[in-house]
Amino acid sequence: MSDIRTSVQELSQKQLSELETQVLNLLVTLRKVKMTNQPVALLLKELEQELGDLRRERYDAANSDYSGY
């Protein structure tokens, strides 16, 4: 996933947010059709985690007086 992390770091904040939203929507759909153990679902969960981590890192960097959620 490190190569994905490198790629998503180049995204704007708006693009990052949109991608995170779409990945979450897809995960919800996979959960509804009971496909959460499929390899694609597991990869999407990892991607969602990476996107969330990056979003939080950016937030913390922009708001140095408030670190962490």
Backbone as JSON Lines, residues from 0, in Angstrom:
{"i":0,"aa":"M","n":[0.81,-1.2,0.0],"ca":[0.0,0.0,0.0],"c":[0.85,1.26,0.0]}
{"i":1,"aa":"S","n":[2.15,1.15,0.19],"ca":[2.98,2.35,0.25],"c":[2.98,3.1,-1.08]}
{"i":2,"aa":"D","n":[2.9,2.38,-2.21],"ca":[2.84,3.07,-3.5],"c":[1.53,3.82,-3.66]}
{"i":3,"aa":"I","n":[0.46,3.29,-3.09],"ca":[-0.83,4.0,-3.12],"c":[-0.72,5.25,-2.26]}
{"i":4,"aa":"R","n":[-0.08,5.13,-1.12],"ca":[0.08,6.28,-0.23],"c":[0.84,7.4,-0.94]}
{"i":5,"aa":"T","n":[1.87,7.05,-1.66],"ca":[2.63,8.04,-2.42],"c":[1.74,8.71,-3.45]}
{"i":6,"aa":"S","n":[0.92,7.94,-4.13],"ca":[0.03,8.49,-5.16],"c":[-1.03,9.41,-4.56]}
{"i":7,"aa":"V","n":[-1.64,9.0,-3.45],"ca":[-2.72,9.82,-2.88],"c":[-2.19,11.08,-2.22]}
{"i":8,"aa":"Q","n":[-0.92,11.09,-1.84],"ca":[-0.36,12.31,-1.25],"c":[-0.35,13.45,-2.25]}
{"i":9,"aa":"E","n":[-0.37,13.14,-3.53],"ca":[-0.36,14.16,-4.57],"c":[-1.75,14.75,-4.83]}
{"i":10,"aa":"L","n":[-2.79,14.16,-4.26],"ca":[-4.15,14.64,-4.48],"c":[-4.41,15.91,-3.7]}
{"i":11,"aa":"S","n":[-5.27,16.74,-4.25],"ca":[-5.71,17.92,-3.5],"c":[-6.61,17.46,-2.35]}
{"i":12,"aa":"Q","n":[-6.86,18.35,-1.42],"ca":[-7.71,18.0,-0.28],"c":[-9.11,17.62,-0.77]}
{"i":13,"aa":"K","n":[-9.61,18.33,-1.76],"ca":[-10.94,18.03,-2.31],"c":[-10.96,16.65,-2.95]}
{"i":14,"aa":"Q","n":[-9.93,16.33,-3.74],"ca":[-9.85,15.01,-4.38],"c":[-9.73,13.9,-3.34]}
{"i":15,"aa":"L","n":[-8.94,14.14,-2.32],"ca":[-8.77,13.16,-1.25],"c":[-10.09,12.89,-0.55]}
{"i":16,"aa":"S","n":[-10.82,13.95,-0.26],"ca":[-12.11,13.82,0.4],"c":[-13.1,13.05,-0.47]}
{"i":17,"aa":"E","n":[-13.14,13.38,-1.76],"ca":[-14.06,12.7,-2.69],"c":[-13.71,11.21,-2.81]}
{"i":18,"aa":"L","n":[-12.43,10.91,-2.92],"ca":[-12.01,9.52,-3.02],"c":[-12.36,8.74,-1.76]}
{"i":19,"aa":"E","n":[-12.13,9.35,-0.6],"ca":[-12.47,8.68,0.65],"c":[-13.97,8.42,0.74]}
{"i":20,"aa":"T","n":[-14.77,9.38,0.33],"ca":[-16.23,9.22,0.35],"c":[-16.67,8.08,-0.56]}
{"i":21,"aa":"Q","n":[-16.11,8.03,-1.76],"ca":[-16.49,7.0,-2.72],"c":[-16.05,5.61,-2.26]}
{"i":22,"aa":"V","n":[-14.88,5.51,-1.66],"ca":[-14.41,4.22,-1.14],"c":[-15.34,3.76,-0.02]}
{"i":23,"aa":"L","n":[-15.73,4.68,0.86],"ca":[-16.66,4.32,1.94],"c":[-18.0,3.87,1.38]}
{"i":24,"aa":"N","n":[-18.5,4.56,0.35],"ca":[-19.77,4.17,-0.27],"c":[-19.67,2.77,-0.87]}
{"i":25,"aa":"L","n":[-18.56,2.48,-1.52],"ca":[-18.37,1.16,-2.11],"c":[-18.29,0.09,-1.03]}
{"i":26,"aa":"L","n":[-17.62,0.39,0.06],"ca":[-17.55,-0.57,1.17],"c":[-18.94,-0.84,1.76]}
{"i":27,"aa":"V","n":[-19.76,0.19,1.85],"ca":[-21.13,0.0,2.34],"c":[-21.9,-0.91,1.39]}
{"i":28,"aa":"T","n":[-21.76,-0.69,0.1],"ca":[-22.43,-1.53,-0.89],"c":[-21.96,-2.98,-0.79]}
{"i":29,"aa":"L","n":[-20.67,-3.18,-0.67],"ca":[-20.14,-4.54,-0.54],"c":[-20.66,-5.21,0.73]}
{"i":30,"aa":"R","n":[-20.8,-4.43,1.8],"ca":[-21.33,-4.98,3.05],"c":[-22.79,-5.41,2.87]}
{"i":31,"aa":"K","n":[-23.56,-4.61,2.13],"ca":[-24.97,-4.92,1.91],"c":[-25.15,-6.21,1.11]}
{"i":32,"aa":"V","n":[-24.24,-6.48,0.19],"ca":[-24.35,-7.69,-0.62],"c":[-23.5,-8.83,-0.06]}
{"i":33,"aa":"K","n":[-23.04,-8.63,1.18],"ca":[-22.3,-9.65,1.92],"c":[-21.03,-10.12,1.19]}
{"i":34,"aa":"M","n":[-20.25,-9.15,0.72],"ca":[-19.0,-9.45,0.03],"c":[-17.8,-8.86,0.78]}
{"i":35,"aa":"T","n":[-17.91,-8.73,2.09],"ca":[-16.86,-8.08,2.86],"c":[-15.58,-8.89,2.98]}
{"i":36,"aa":"N","n":[-15.64,-10.18,2.71],"ca":[-14.43,-11.01,2.81],"c":[-13.73,-11.21,1.47]}
{"i":37,"aa":"Q","n":[-14.24,-10.58,0.43],"ca":[-13.61,-10.68,-0.88],"c":[-12.32,-9.86,-0.9]}
{"i":38,"aa":"P","n":[-11.33,-10.28,-1.7],"ca":[-10.06,-9.55,-1.74],"c":[-10.22,-8.06,-2.06]}
{"i":39,"aa":"V","n":[-11.13,-7.72,-2.94],"ca":[-11.33,-6.3,-3.29],"c":[-11.82,-5.52,-2.07]}
{"i":40,"aa":"A","n":[-12.67,-6.1,-1.26],"ca":[-13.17,-5.41,-0.07],"c":[-12.05,-5.2,0.93]}
{"i":41,"aa":"L","n":[-11.18,-6.19,1.06],"ca":[-10.06,-6.05,1.99],"c":[-9.09,-4.96,1.52]}
{"i":42,"aa":"L","n":[-8.85,-4.88,0.22],"ca":[-8.0,-3.82,-0.32],"c":[-8.64,-2.44,-0.13]}
{"i":43,"aa":"L","n":[-9.94,-2.38,-0.34],"ca":[-10.64,-1.1,-0.15],"c":[-10.6,-0.66,1.31]}
{"i":44,"aa":"K","n":[-10.68,-1.6,2.23],"ca":[-10.58,-1.26,3.66],"c":[-9.2,-0.67,3.95]}
{"i":45,"aa":"E","n":[-8.16,-1.26,3.38],"ca":[-6.81,-0.74,3.57],"c":[-6.69,0.67,2.96]}
{"i":46,"aa":"L","n":[-7.25,0.85,1.78],"ca":[-7.21,2.14,1.12],"c":[-7.95,3.18,1.94]}
{"i":47,"aa":"E","n":[-9.11,2.82,2.47],"ca":[-9.88,3.74,3.29],"c":[-9.08,4.16,4.52]}
{"i":48,"aa":"Q","n":[-8.37,3.21,5.12],"ca":[-7.54,3.51,6.28],"c":[-6.42,4.48,5.91]}
{"i":49,"aa":"E","n":[-5.76,4.23,4.79],"ca":[-4.69,5.12,4.32],"c":[-5.2,6.52,4.04]}
{"i":50,"aa":"L","n":[-6.35,6.6,3.39],"ca":[-6.94,7.91,3.08],"c":[-7.3,8.67,4.35]}
{"i":51,"aa":"G","n":[-7.88,7.97,5.3],"ca":[-8.24,8.6,6.57],"c":[-7.01,9.07,7.34]}
{"i":52,"aa":"D","n":[-5.97,8.25,7.34],"ca":[-4.72,8.63,8.02],"c":[-4.13,9.88,7.39]}
{"i":53,"aa":"L","n":[-4.1,9.91,6.06],"ca":[-3.55,11.06,5.35],"c":[-4.37,12.32,5.62]}
{"i":54,"aa":"R","n":[-5.69,12.18,5.62],"ca":[-6.57,13.33,5.89],"c":[-6.29,13.88,7.29]}
{"i":55,"aa":"R","n":[-6.16,12.98,8.27],"ca":[-5.88,13.42,9.64],"c":[-4.49,14.07,9.75]}
{"i":56,"aa":"E","n":[-3.51,13.51,9.05],"ca":[-2.16,14.1,9.05],"c":[-2.2,15.51,8.49]}
{"i":57,"aa":"R","n":[-2.92,15.68,7.4],"ca":[-3.02,17.01,6.79],"c":[-3.72,17.98,7.73]}
{"i":58,"aa":"Y","n":[-4.76,17.51,8.39],"ca":[-5.49,18.36,9.32],"c":[-4.56,18.79,10.46]}
{"i":59,"aa":"D","n":[-3.83,17.84,11.01],"ca":[-2.93,18.14,12.11],"c":[-1.83,19.12,11.67]}
{"i":60,"aa":"A","n":[-1.33,18.96,10.45],"ca":[-0.29,19.85,9.95],"c":[-0.82,21.27,9.75]}
{"i":61,"aa":"A","n":[-2.06,21.38,9.31],"ca":[-2.66,22.7,9.07],"c":[-3.14,23.36,10.36]}
{"i":62,"aa":"N","n":[-3.36,22.56,11.38],"ca":[-3.86,23.07,12.66],"c":[-2.91,22.62,13.76]}
{"i":63,"aa":"S","n":[-1.71,23.2,13.76],"ca":[-0.66,22.75,14.67],"c":[-1.01,22.97,16.13]}
{"i":64,"aa":"D","n":[-1.94,23.86,16.42],"ca":[-2.32,24.08,17.8],"c":[-3.27,23.0,18.31]}
{"i":65,"aa":"Y","n":[-3.75,22.15,17.42],"ca":[-4.64,21.05,17.79],"c":[-4.14,19.8,17.11]}
{"i":66,"aa":"S","n":[-3.46,18.95,17.86],"ca":[-2.93,17.73,17.25],"c":[-3.78,16.54,17.65]}
{"i":67,"aa":"G","n":[-4.31,15.87,16.67],"ca":[-5.11,14.66,16.9],"c":[-6.57,14.96,17.05]}
{"i":68,"aa":"Y","n":[-7.36,13.91,16.83],"ca":[-8.81,14.03,16.94],"c":[-9.23,13.88,18.36]}
